[in-house]
């Protein structure tokens, strides 16, 4: 950063540009003068109607793009309803499983999880011509859309086939993906990361799409995952797929340090070394000999053998003698001081290029306990520095890796039944991605969750590390085919498979590790609002009809339903701990201690207000129809103001 004062007033145009670029990165384009704002596209972002425009520019275009922008920006009146009977440890778990259309779920999460998700992983439909895409159409009314699509079922799914012969083959897929990625970006923390699995069919379009949504400067890399050694093709055998990696803001990501993954086999090597230390009582010569013998018995293909040079040990750990001669770069100023052998006391042989370290640093290494310099038997060998495995156990994640994915199917088969889910993702790969970019307490989202591989990976990693990462999974309850193995096994839709897999994986992990982690998950299901339609559209009813809605809550909705909608409306996480208590004879939900109280009982009066005021909740919510009468409603409000002035009261 320059120390020279700028001596000019701020350039407000540049500031305004940066603010718009932050809010609408997809509106940043290129012009003859450099980066510019696409004002036609900005108009579209600020309108619920389709804005026409034909101006030429450098950007990804497809039929339906403007409709996709409108779709992303339209609000939803839907809600999430808790399903306690499908959940595990509902009141205490911080993990979520949400059944429903991921577009509308992402909209519902915008307030509660804005800027709170550290990592998103998605494995969307690959658009192979044989799978389905979501058909999002909010411009038609409900009846027209259901008639036109013919694809709705009891869960409200809207999936349509997208064959390669379709004239909108790529366009329909892009129209589906754009609003979901746009909404997902809002949920990421400043240093948040999204991983997108994809294959050759759409990788080129996903890259361009993400360049718009996240900004082309925020790509972290394009990973090639080789999943098999041979493929089936008349031209080129495709044995790999891709994982695109984008960050919310690259500068924020870099500020928080480098990404590193643990090298294959490191844990096993360190575990074996610790056993030797215990069994051989710290006799380091014997430990070194045992390590050499252990490595010798391994197959060359064993990943642990990559660390066979780490065979020496001292009280600091396992190490190998690493050259610390100065690099042969022609410099004549490399240090050439003497180093005395600790046994013979004579000056050791020096490297021709001098030492890499200065004399002060070497002296500190010699005086350290244990000594950080490795010597030969006498002064005739050049001393080396000790390179410890624990300090070099991590490496950057490579843009190319091999991991056979056949084990993923066997893993799911063993847990929930054979051939109930096609092409699940490998939990070992997902664990490595999660470990790469997250730490304990981070929140991880998958809104194309399929069989629940990501939840399995998070639970597995948490158990390994005794940490508390949390997951949110979202999946459309797509029906299984009547003749399929899944249907015959009792799974009526994909969500049934995912939930059961998480339950069984959690039980297996707990049995194997006995780790003290959160094994539960709260299940929510997307549904129409809890409120009567008149609550949102009173202009469509006359006064006579309004009398029928004295209670504006639908009659089939429970207190759990109302509480979930309140959390969403108030922008609170759905994972907050919930207690149920009785106050002055009324049932009260206490969320996160005194953060929120909710009471949906009837005949709320002044006595209840006085009792609850003693506990001084930060927020409290009632049903509008729950008060004893209008006078009681006003008195409750005034009493809370007087007795608990910090309490914010609302009604639904």
Secondary structure as GFF3:
##gff-version 3
##sequence-region A 1 652
A	DSSP	alpha_helix	12	23	.	.	.	ID=ss1
A	DSSP	three_ten_helix	25	27	.	.	.	ID=ss2
A	DSSP	beta_strand	28	31	.	.	.	ID=ss3
A	DSSP	beta_strand	34	37	.	.	.	ID=ss4
A	DSSP	alpha_helix	39	45	.	.	.	ID=ss5
A	DSSP	alpha_helix	65	73	.	.	.	ID=ss6
A	DSSP	beta_strand	79	82	.	.	.	ID=ss7
A	DSSP	three_ten_helix	84	86	.	.	.	ID=ss8
A	DSSP	beta_strand	96	99	.	.	.	ID=ss9
A	DSSP	alpha_helix	102	108	.	.	.	ID=ss10
A	DSSP	beta_strand	117	122	.	.	.	ID=ss11
A	DSSP	beta_strand	132	134	.	.	.	ID=ss12
A	DSSP	alpha_helix	142	149	.	.	.	ID=ss13
A	DSSP	beta_strand	159	161	.	.	.	ID=ss14
A	DSSP	alpha_helix	169	187	.	.	.	ID=ss15
A	DSSP	beta_strand	188	198	.	.	.	ID=ss16
A	DSSP	alpha_helix	203	214	.	.	.	ID=ss17
A	DSSP	three_ten_helix	216	218	.	.	.	ID=ss18
A	DSSP	beta_strand	219	226	.	.	.	ID=ss19
A	DSSP	beta_strand	240	247	.	.	.	ID=ss20
A	DSSP	alpha_helix	250	255	.	.	.	ID=ss21
A	DSSP	beta_strand	261	262	.	.	.	ID=ss22
A	DSSP	alpha_helix	266	279	.	.	.	ID=ss23
A	DSSP	alpha_helix	284	296	.	.	.	ID=ss24
A	DSSP	three_ten_helix	303	307	.	.	.	ID=ss25
A	DSSP	beta_strand	312	314	.	.	.	ID=ss26
A	DSSP	beta_strand	317	322	.	.	.	ID=ss27
A	DSSP	alpha_helix	359	367	.	.	.	ID=ss28
A	DSSP	beta_strand	373	374	.	.	.	ID=ss29
A	DSSP	beta_strand	384	388	.	.	.	ID=ss30
A	DSSP	three_ten_helix	389	391	.	.	.	ID=ss31
A	DSSP	beta_strand	394	395	.	.	.	ID=ss32
A	DSSP	beta_strand	400	402	.	.	.	ID=ss33
A	DSSP	alpha_helix	406	416	.	.	.	ID=ss34
A	DSSP	alpha_helix	427	437	.	.	.	ID=ss35
A	DSSP	beta_strand	443	446	.	.	.	ID=ss36
A	DSSP	alpha_helix	453	465	.	.	.	ID=ss37
A	DSSP	beta_strand	470	475	.	.	.	ID=ss38
A	DSSP	alpha_helix	485	488	.	.	.	ID=ss39
A	DSSP	alpha_helix	494	513	.	.	.	ID=ss40
A	DSSP	beta_strand	522	527	.	.	.	ID=ss41
A	DSSP	three_ten_helix	533	535	.	.	.	ID=ss42
A	DSSP	three_ten_helix	538	540	.	.	.	ID=ss43
A	DSSP	alpha_helix	543	546	.	.	.	ID=ss44
A	DSSP	three_ten_helix	547	549	.	.	.	ID=ss45
A	DSSP	alpha_helix	559	569	.	.	.	ID=ss46
A	DSSP	beta_strand	578	583	.	.	.	ID=ss47
A	DSSP	beta_strand	586	591	.	.	.	ID=ss48
A	DSSP	beta_strand	596	599	.	.	.	ID=ss49
A	DSSP	alpha_helix	606	613	.	.	.	ID=ss50
A	DSSP	beta_strand	619	622	.	.	.	ID=ss51
A	DSSP	three_ten_helix	624	626	.	.	.	ID=ss52
A	DSSP	alpha_helix	630	643	.	.	.	ID=ss53
A	DSSP	beta_strand	648	651	.	.	.	ID=ss54
###
